[in-house]
Amino acid sequence: MKKLLKSFTIALSAIALLTSAQAAPKAVTRDPNAEYKLVVLHTNDHHGAVLAKDGKGGLAERATFLKQVREANNGKDFLILDAGDVNTGTAISNMFDAEPDLKAYDAMGYEAVTFGNHEFDGSLAKLQSQMAKTSFPWLSANIVTNKGYKNKNKYSKATKPSKGYLGKPYIIKNYEGYRVGIFGLTTLRTLVIASPDQSLTFKDEIETAKEMVDTLRNKEKCDIVILLGHLGDVQETETQNTSIKVAENVSGIDLIIDGHSHSYFEEAKVVNGTPIVTANEWGKYMGKADFTIKNGKVVKFDWMPVAITTEDYTPDAEVEAILKPYVDKANASLKDVVLKTTAPFEFGAKLTRYQEMASGDFLTDGMVAYLKTTGVEVDGAITNGGGIRAALPQGDVTKEAIMTMLPFENYVYVITLKGSDVVELFNFIGTIKQGAGAFAQVSKDIKYTITYDAEGNGTMSNLTIKGQPIDPNRTYRFATNDYMAKGGDGYVVFTKSIDTYNSSMLLSDVFIEYAKTIKDSVTPTTDGRITVIGGKLPE
């Protein structure tokens, strides 16, 4: 594969001269009467899902499926791709910076992964280290580097980033009878929902796609062009260039493999003649695309999602052996002490459903603090008291104790509301009866009073956010959990969000990570962020 030697600082005219000066690739030899078959398998939004959960997914189970398809295809004309967000999810993966995941990807024969926005949750050094340890290249044609960019990692020839890029803009795969070009794109939403290094510049997705199609078709003489994109098919903001928008504005792409939105497709979406596919999340499915190619043209295309289940696919022994040391260490770490307390975080008779509690304060403050480490600033955090299910002990607090307190697989979401909707939100919170699971626990940025009458009906007053009353003319960003973000517990106003972001971190893991930052023993206290007048506590 010839490298695309292009920096974002080079003028288009210079690129044209450079391209014309390079020799054209050798033409593919093919039988004009033959039909060639290509199988493409793909995943996206893996998010550290190392093990199967509720009988779905699992890297070792995925490996078994891949081997079966490869054997059925005699190992020929076979591609395995991932559309990004390998990072950030389960404790096993997070603990080891996705090392078990990436080792399994290598063992399974993945040939390229696109950068997702969660690849930028950590430092650039961490990401570069991950890239250097894999045997496959990381793709993105719209992430370019400036003069201050430094990368001292040792890479193999296959994975070495192209000059001027964080990874590679594209790769070429030559098969008998046809040539395939695969280029990557990463959503510009990354600049808002993560904190990429300042040495990186993100280019417009649509304009970059046009450049890549021209390069792959005319310079590289590719018969088939595949976009491996972490773009999303769901419009999160008005300015977002989704995979749908890219297909509407760019011709010449034979397949868009998408990620980011965690969508489940039963069949491909065809937009402007281009099929768009995606494979849900967490390895619960793999997409399977079947191309029939004749004279360098696609004459038939089929696609389907394949459910990866423990019932259908027994764990592959090789991949299971790769994962075992990490799984064993993670299980043992449940006994690790991550917090010391001078007194219990009380729970009583489900008191988190009645009043401000120390556990609710700690959790919501932790949500705000965690998001800040990823570059995401919020105006406050709100979670339902019913999601907190137990006390924490005095003294040593283990991961296991925290996961007992927060047993549900709720993920931290960020939603954006207009000021008028924020007023509606807190008016609703004021009407929640004591004892209901919807009773809010909030971060220290938020302060209010709920006054209950003799019948237990509440009203909201004295509401401030960061010390100020609600401004109906601005927008507010709040951290919450996925259940509430989707309207659960009556929080329907959250569905009015004009910009929703899934951090892909469990509430329990966020609590744990926040606890690790506290060096001294914690005395569980409340600070009056929620004042309750009237009402009645459980007996």
C-alpha positions, 0 to 999 in steps of 0.5 A, a space after each residue: 500500500 502506498 502512503 498518502 503523503 499529505 499534511 493538513 497544512 499542504 495546499 491542494 495544488 501541492 497535493 495534486 502535484 505530489 499525487 501526479 508524480 507518483 507511479 500508478 499502482 499495478 493493475 489487478 489481473 482478473 477474468 472478465 467472466 468471473 464472479 469474485 466473492 468478498 466477506 466482510 465481518 465487522 464490529 463497533 462500540 466494543 467498549 471493553 466487553 471482554 466477557 459475555 454478559 447475559 449470554 450475549 457477546 464475549 471476545 472468545 465467543 466472537 472468535 469462535 464465530 470468526 473461525 467458523 466463517 473463515 473456515 467456510 470461506 476457506 480463509 480467502 477474501 475475508 476482512 475483519 474490521 472495527 468501527 471504533 470505541 474499543 476503549 472505555 467500558 468494563 472494569 476488566 478492560 479499563 484496568 489494563 488499558 484495553 490490553 486484553 481486548 487488543 490482544 484478542 483482536 490481534 488473535 482474531 485477525 482484525 485488519 483495521 480499527 477506526 479511532 472512536 471518540 472514546 479512544 481519546 478518553 485518556 492521554 495521547 501517550 496511552 493511545 499511541 502505546 495501544 497502537 504500537 502494541 497491535 498488529 493491525 493499523 488504526 485508521 482515520 483520514 480526518 485526524 491530522 497532526 501539527 508540527 508539534 506532534 511527537 510519537 516515539 513509539 516503535 511500530 511495525 510496518 503495518 501499523 506505523 502512522 502515515 506522515 501527518 496523521 495520527 494513524 493511517 488514512 486508508 489501507 489497500 487490500 489486493 485480492 484476485 480479481 479486484 482491489 479494495 480500499 478502506 478509509 477511516 473517519 472519526 466524528 468531530 463530536 470527539 472535540 466536544 465529548 472527549 479531550 483529544 491532544 492539542 497537537 491533533 486537528 480534526 477535518 470535516 468528515 464530508 470533505 475528507 470523504 470526498 478526497 478519500 474517494 477520489 484518491 482511492 478510485 483514481 490514484 490507487 485504482 480501487 474497485 471497492 471503496 469501504 468507509 470504516 467510520 465512527 460517525 453515528 447514524 443518529 443526529 445528536 446535534 444539528 451540525 453533526 455529520 452522520 454516516 447518513 449525511 456522508 452518504 447523501 453528500 459523497 458518491 462512490 462509496 460501496 459500503 459504510 461501516 458505522 459506529 458511535 450510535 450503538 444502533 441495531 440494524 436488521 438490514 442495511 440502510 441504503 442512502 444515495 446508493 450506498 449501504 450503511 451498516 452497523 453492529 449494535 454494541 459490546 460485541 453482541 452482534 457482528 455484521 456480515 457483508 457479502 459482496 459479489 464482484 464482476 469486472 471490478 463492480 459490485 453486482 450483488 450485496 447482502 448484509 445481516 447482523 449475526 447475534 453472538 451468544 454463548 448458546 451458539 458459540 462456545 468460547 475459543 480456547 486460544 482467545 480464552 487463554 489470552 483473556 484468563 490472566 486479566 480476568 483472574 486479576 480483575 476478579 481478585 481486585 474486587 477485594 481491593 480497598 479503594 476508599 477508607 471511611 471514618 463512619 458508614 455511608 448510611 442507607 437505612 430504610 432506603 433513605 436515598 429516596 427521602 432526603 439528601 444522603 452522603 452516598 448520593 453526594 459522593 456519587 454525583 460529585 464523582 460523576 462530575 469529576 470523572 467527566 472533567 478528566 475526559 474533557 467534558 464539563 457539566 453544570 451538575 449531576 442528577 441520579 435517582 435515589 432508587 439506584 443506590 441499594 446499600 450502605 458502605 461500611 466504616 473503615 475499608 471499602 472494597 470495589 465489591 462493596 461499591 458494586 453492591 451499593 450500585 448493582 445496576 448496569 447504569 451508564 453515565 450519560 450527559 444531556 443538554 437542555 434548554 433553560 426552559 426545559 431545566 425549569 420543567 425538570 426541577 419542577 418535576 423533581 419537586 413533585 416526586 413523593 418521598 419514598 419513590 425511586 425517582 427521588 433525586 440525588 444531586 451534585 454540589 453544583 445544584 441546590 434547592 428546597 422541596 416543601 411537602 404538604 400534609 398529603 406529601 405533595 411537594 413543591 420546588 423553590 430556591 433553585 440555583 445552579 452554581 449559585 445562580 438562578 436558571 437562565 431560560 436563554 442558555 443551555 445546561 449540561 447535566 450528567 445522569 444515568 442512561 435509564 433516566 436519560 431515556 425518560 425512566 422514573 418519569 424524567 421525560 424531560 431528559 428526552 428533550 435533550 438537544 445533545 446526548 452523550 454516552 460516556 460508556 462508563 458504569 456508575 459503579 466504576 465512576 464511583 470507584 475511580 473517584 474514590 481512588 482519588 481521595 487520599 485521606 479517610 472520608 467522613 460521610 456528610 451532607 452539605 445542605 444541597 437538598 433542603 426538605 421541609 415537611 415530609 416524613 422519613 420511613 419508620 
